[in-house]
Amino acid sequence: MPALAIRSTGGTTTFHEPVSAHLAAEFLTVPASTVDRCVAEVRACAEHLGIRATPEVIERVAREHLLALVNSAPPPRSPR
């Protein structure tokens, strides 16, 4: 299977850190490395699909992914 080619667009790193920092502050239970990876993957996916990867779009989609991650976690076990 051929590898996915990701084209690099100028300026994409300028908003990666602020978006990641904002989402990391919102999702305190998710490790910062997971938030960073989510933001990077959403950006790469948007660019691959030909969608303009603006900070607003990336943040909105990454937030939905992180919400799904948090909401899919099993509830904490209660002590017996």
For each residue, the residues with C-beta under 8 A, 3 or more apart:
1:
2:
3:
4: 48
5:
6: 44 47 48
7: 47
8: 12
9: 12 47 53
10:
11: 14 15
12: 8 9 15 16 43 47 53
13: 16 17
14: 11
15: 11 12 18 19 55 58
16: 12 13 19 20 36 39 40 43
17: 13 20 21
18: 15 21 22 55
19: 15 16 22 23 39 55 58 59 62
20: 16 17 23 24 32 35 36 39
21: 17 18 24 25
22: 18 19 25 26 59
23: 19 20 26 27 35 38 39 59 62 63 66
24: 20 21 27 28 30 32 35 36
25: 21 22 28
26: 22 23 63 66
27: 23 24 30 35 66 70
28: 24 25
29: 70
30: 24 27 34 35 66 69 70
31: 34 35
32: 20 24 35 36
33: 36 37
34: 30 31 37 38 69
35: 20 23 24 27 30 31 32 38 39 62 66
36: 16 20 24 32 33 39 40
37: 33 34 40 41
38: 23 34 35 41 42 62 65 66 69
39: 16 19 20 23 35 36 42 43 58 59 62
40: 16 36 37 43 44
41: 37 38 44 45
42: 38 39 45 46 58 61 62 65
43: 12 16 39 40 46 47 53 58
44: 6 40 41 47 48
45: 41 42 48 49
46: 42 43 49 51 52 53 57 58 61
47: 6 7 9 12 43 44 50 51 53
48: 4 6 44 45
49: 45 46
50: 47
51: 46 47 57
52: 46 57
53: 9 12 43 46 47 57 58
54: 57 58
55: 15 18 19 58 59
56: 59 60
57: 46 51 52 53 54 60 61
58: 15 19 39 42 43 46 53 54 55 61 62
59: 19 22 23 39 55 56 62 63
60: 56 57 63 64
61: 42 46 57 58 64 65
62: 19 23 35 38 39 42 58 59 65 66
63: 23 26 59 60 66 67
64: 60 61 67 68
65: 38 42 61 62 68 69
66: 23 26 27 30 35 38 62 63 69 70
67: 63 64 70 71
68: 64 65 71 72
69: 30 34 38 65 66 72 73
70: 27 29 30 66 67 73
71: 67 68
72: 68 69
73: 69 70
74:
75:
76:
77:
78:
79:
80:
